[in-house]
Amino acid sequence: MQGYVQVYTGDGKGKTTAALGLALRAAGAGLKVFIGQFVKGMEYSEISALRKKLPEITVRQYGGDCFIVNKPDERDKQLARAGLDEVNSIVQSGEYNVVILDEANIAVYFNLFSIDDLLKIVRAKPSHVELIITGRKAHPALIEAADLVTEMQEIKHYYQKGVQARKGIES
């Protein structure tokens, strides 16, 4: 099966959720899935569920204890760069049919690693590997290199009314 590069970006909710839905579908079809989460290190509900219920989906996190809101520190950069090196090895191994780089776009935006480093992985992936890259602010060069780009657009969100992230829905 030919693998493609998909990018889920934009300011709307649903990028990670869409990637996780694809992971679930792929696992159900017997494909091997790897999810690398950048800038996230907290145990979100979906990560807990995957680790408990779907061991055929491997998840690794390359972030600190909280999502980067302001300026990243040196530890954030070290975690992301080490993660990108590991993800590169995983993609190149060809062991996984689907590889998801969750929030890699934000990692590039915050200069945790360069767009050139990310594009090296995109360009060198084995032909059978489906590569999904999520996060706001996708770099134009990544959009150009991708085979499929979906932009999530926020029309209305209850965050605007002060609703905080709810466990099991947003976290």
N, C-alpha and C positions, 0 to 999 in steps of 0.2 A: 504494500500500500504506500502511495506517495504521501509524504508528510509536508505540511505547509507551515508558514509562519503567520500566526494570528496576533493581532494587537487589540486589546480592549482598553479604551482610554476615555477621557472626558470628565466633566465635573459632576456628572450624575452618579447616583448610587447603582451598584450592580456589577461592577467590573470583576471583582474577586468572586462574587456569587456566580457569575456566568462561567468563569474558569473552573470553579468547583463543580458546577453542573456538568461541564464537559468531562471533567475527571471522573465523575460518577458514571457517566455514560460509557466512557472508555473502559473503566474497570468492569462494568457489566458485560462488555463485549469481550472480556478476556485480555485486554491490553494492559501493559504494565505502565504505571504512572508515577512520576516524581514531581513533587511540588516544592519549590524553593521560595520561601517568603522573605523578601528583603524589607528592611526597616521595621519589621514586626517581630517581637519576641515574646509577646504575651500569649497565654494559652486561650485563644479565642474558642468559642463553642464548636466551630467547624473543625478545628484542629483536634480537639478532644474527641469528637465523634469519629473522625477518620482514624485516629490512633487506636480507638477502642473497637470499632466495628469493621473497618476496612484496611486490614494490614497489607493488602496488595497495593495500596497507595502509600508511597513513602513521602513523608513530610519533614522538611528541615527548615528551621528559621534562622535568619541571618540578621537579627536586629536586637536591640536592647529591650528593656522592660516596658517601654512605651513607644508609641508611634511618634516619629519626629514631627514636632510642631514648629519649632523655631530653627535655630542653626544647629546642624549636627556637630557632634564633637569627634575627637580622634577615634574613640572607641567605636562609634557608629561607622566610621570609614573602614576601620580594620575588620569589623564584622562583615560588612558588605563586600569588601574586596576578597576576603577569605571565602565567603559564600560564592562569589562569582567564579573564583578559581575552581571550587568544588563542582559547581554547576557545569562549568566548561568540561571538566573531566567526565561528568555523568552524561552530558550530551554526546561527547565524542565516543564514549564507550558503546553507544548504540543499544545498551541494555534496556532502556526504557523507550516505549513507543510514543508516549506523551510526556513532555516536560513543560511545566508551568513555572514561569518566573514572575511571581506575584509581587507587585509594587516595584518592579525593576525600573519602570519609567520615572517614578519618584526618586529612586536611588540615583539615576542619571541627573535628574533635575537638581538634586542637592549635592551633586559632585561627589557622591560616595564612590563612584567609578565612572569612567568616561563612556560616552556614546560609542567611541571607537572600540572599546573593550567589549561592549555589548554586541556591536555589529560583527565582531570577529566570530562570536559564537553563532550568530544568525547565519553568517555566510559559510561557516564550516560545518554546520550540522549535517549528520548523515541524512540521506534522502528519505529514509523511512520515518524519521522522527518528526512528530508534530510539536511545534514550539509555540507556546502561548505566553504573551508578555502583557502584563496588566499595569495599570496605574495612570493617574492623571498626568497631563503634560507630556505626552509622548513626543519624543524628539522628531522633527521633520525627516531626518535621515532614516529613522526607524520606520516611520510611516511609508516612506518610499521603498524600503527594502521588504516590507511585509507583503504577504499575499492577500490578507484579509484584515481590514481595519474597521472596528465598530466603535463609534463614539457614543457614550452614554451622556445624554443631555438632561440636566436638571430643569424641570419645569416648575415643580413645587416640592417642598420638603418640610416635614414637621420639625426639623432642627431649627428652622426659622422662627418657630414658636417656642423655642427653648427646650424641646424634648431631647433628653440625653440618650446616648446609645443604650438600647435595651438588650439584655442578655438573651441570646437565642434568636434575635432578629438582626441586630447590628453588631453584636459582639459575641 
